[in-house]
């Protein structure tokens, strides 16, 4: 298994949103509230390019 930290790809915004919702929901936050919060975030390719966003990826 290889793991690396890398810059986010422009098309990964929706997956990052899904991960954020799942993480908060797993901590007991209300799913409706978390989904609403995540919907307000800008995960567009343009916005991801403007920020320093990194992801961990693992290949097995």
N, C-alpha and C positions, 0 to 999 in steps of 0.2 A: 504494500500500500504506500502510495506517495501522496503527501499533502503539501500544498503550497498556498501562500498568500499572494494574491494578484489583484490588479486593478479590475474593477467591475467592467463587464462588457456592456455596450449600449442597449442590448436587447434583454438584459437581466432584471430590469426594473420590476416587472410584474412578479417575478419569482421572489425578489427581495420583499415585496409587499406581502406575499403569501407567508414567507418565513416570519416576518414581523407579527402578523396576525396570529399565527400558530404559537409563537413564543409567548406573546402576551396572554393569549387564551389559556395556555398551559399553566400560567402563574395564577389563574383564577379570576382574571379580569373578565368582565361581561363581554361576550362575543359580539353583541350588537354594537356596544360602545367602541370596542377595538376595531371592528370593521369600519365604522364611521370615521374613526381617527385615521386609519390607514388610507381611506378614500381621499382625505384632505391632503395627503402627502404627494409631492411631485416626484414620481419615479420615472419620468420621461428620459429618453436618451440624452436630450439636451441638458436637462438638469443634472443627471448623473455625470456628464462630462464636465460640468462647472465645478463639481465638488471632488474632494479626495475620498473616494469610496473604494473599499477593498473587500474582497470576499476570500473565504477559505475554500479551497476545492480539494477533493480527494479522488484519486483514481485507484481502483483496486486491480 
